[in-house]
Amino acid sequence: MNKGLLLVLSGPSGVGKGTVCSVLRKKLPELVYSVSATTRAPRQGEVNGVNYFFKSREQFEDMIARDALLEHAEYVGNYYGTPREFVERTIAEGKDIILEIEVQGALKVKEKFPEGVFIFLLPPSLDELKQRITGRGTESQDIINHRMSVAVEEMNLIQHYDYAVVNDEIDLTCKRIESIIIAEHCRKDRFLEELSHLNAATIEKA
């Protein structure tokens, strides 16, 4: 009953995952942020174990071989991944942990950690999503079109998630996610195992 939750927040690029996660952590300071492992070099000001777990390529590949990652990918010559031990230890300590990740990574996590709570963040509309991507001012029209095409494909994967939350207004979005956390902690199956032990002990004493 005292175990924490693994909350997996994902959705298409531009939907605002990072902003939602940042605001949610301020509202819920007890919520632990899942720290990724990487083989890239630390940037100025980054702290090992806070920003990332910095690993050598050999160390990271050893983690892959030992199945010590819930998911991993290689990007621009560096590995990135979610350490299983950090997540499992945090949950065992009774703390909730949130993992902000892209859709394909979330589906990999679900394969190895199906008991997680998977939340899909949706834009209010495709037009709004396109405006958010365009508003960055850093993408060419071809890249914008590609991102929109990928976003549609990713939204079709919503069937693999437990919840869908529309990110229309940041405070409302966070309240919806907070409600999900409360509801998940009240699920009866989180109490069944403990109650079965309690019932067995009561019968033995009788």
N, C-alpha and C positions, 0 to 999 in steps of 0.2 A: 504494500500500500504506500510505502514511502519512496518508491522509485520516481525519478523524474521522467520527463518526456523529451523525446527528440522531435523537434519541430522543423520540418523541411519546407522552406519558403522558396518557391520558384515561379517562373512565368517568363514570357517573351522579353527580349531585349527592349528597353525603353519603357517598360511598364512601371518602373519605380521601386524595384526590389530593395536596392541599397538605401533609398530614402526611408522607406517603410521600416526596414530593419533598424536603421539608426534611431528613428523616433521611438520605435517600440522598446528599444534597449534603454532609452532615457526614461520612459514611462515605467518600465519594469527592470530596475537596476539589478534585481536578483537573477534575471535571465542571462545565462551564460552564452557567449558567442562562440561558435565552433571555429577553432583556429585550424587553418589548413597547413599542410606540409608542402614545402617547395624546394626545388634545387637551385632556384635563382639566388643570386647574391643579395644580402640585406641592403636596402637603401638607407640613406642617412636618416637617423632617428628611429628606425625600425628596431624592435626588441624581439629577440627569440622567445617564443612561447606566448607572445602577446599579439604581434602582427601575423607572424607565421612561425612554424617550426622549421628552421632552416636545416636542410640535410644535404649531404654530398650525394652525387648521383649513385654511388655504390650503396649508400645507406637507404636511399629511396627504393632502389631496385630490390634490395633485401626485404623491405617492407612489402613490396608487391609479391615477392616470392612467398612470404609468410602469411599472405592474406591479411595483412595488418592495416589495410585501407578499405573504407567503405566504397570509395570510388576514386579514380585517378584519371588524369589525362595529360598529354604532352602538348605544350603550347609554346611556339617560338623557341624551341630547343630546351625548354625547361619543363620538369614535371610539377604537377600540382595535384594534391589529393587530400582526402579527409581521413585522418588517423582514427581507426576504430577504437583503440585503447582510451584515448582522451574522451571520446563520446560515451563509451560504456562506463568509465570511471565517474564521469560527471552525473550520469543518470543514476548510478548505484548510490551516489552521495545524496540523492533526493533532489537534485537540481534540474531544472528544465534547461535545455540547450537548443539554440536555434542555428540552423544551417541555411545560409542564403546561397543559392546555387542555380545554375541554368538547368533547363528541363531535362536534357539527356543525362546529366550528372545525377539529378534527383531520381530518375528511373533506375539508375545503377544502384543508388543507395537503397531503394525499395527492395531490390532483389536480395540484398544482404541484411536489411534491417526492416522487414515488413511491418513491424510493430510501431514504427515511427508514425508521426502525424503529418500528412502531406497536404500542403496548402498551395493552391494555384492562384496566383495573383493575376487578375484580368484588368484590361483597360476598360474605361466606360464605353468605348467604341473603337472601331478600327481607325476612324478618322482622327480621334483624339490621340491614339497611339502614333499615327503618322505625324501629327503635329509635334508630339514630344520628341520624336526622332529627328524631325526636320529642324526643330528649335535648337538643337545642339549646335547647328551651323558648322559641323565638322565633316559631314557626310556628302558624297556626291549623289546625284539622283539614282545612279545605278546601284549604289550601296543601299540607299533608302529602299528602293524597290526590292532588293534582295532581302533586307531585314524584314520587310513587310510580308514577303512570301514565306520566310522561315517562321515568322510569328503566327501566321495562319496554320501552318503545319503543326506547330507546337501546341496551339490552342485545341487542336483536334486530339491531343493526348490527355486532355483534362479528365477523361474517364479513368485514368490510373491514380487519380488523387482522391483524398477523402473530403476535401472542402474546396470551394471556390469563393474568392473574395474579390469584389470589384474595387479597384483603387481609384475612387472618384474624388474623395476628400481625405486627406492624410489622417486626421484625427478619428474620423469615422472608420476608416480602414483599420487602424490600430485597435479601436474598440471592438470591432468584429473579431479580430484575431485574439484579443484578450478573452472574449466570450468563448471562443473555441478552446482555449487553454483551460478555462474553468470547467467547461463541459467535459473535456477529456479526462480531467482529474476526478470527475464524478461518475465515470463509466463503471458499471457494476463489475465488469470483469477485472478491474484493478483491485477489487476486494474479495473476489471469490476464493482465491488460493489461501489468503489469510484466514478467511472465515471457515474454510474446510479444516485447517489446523486447529482453530479455536473449537470447532464442534467436536473434533476427535479428542482433544484434551478434556473437554467437558464430560464426554461420555466415559473416559477412563477414570476421571475423578469420581463419577457417580458409581 
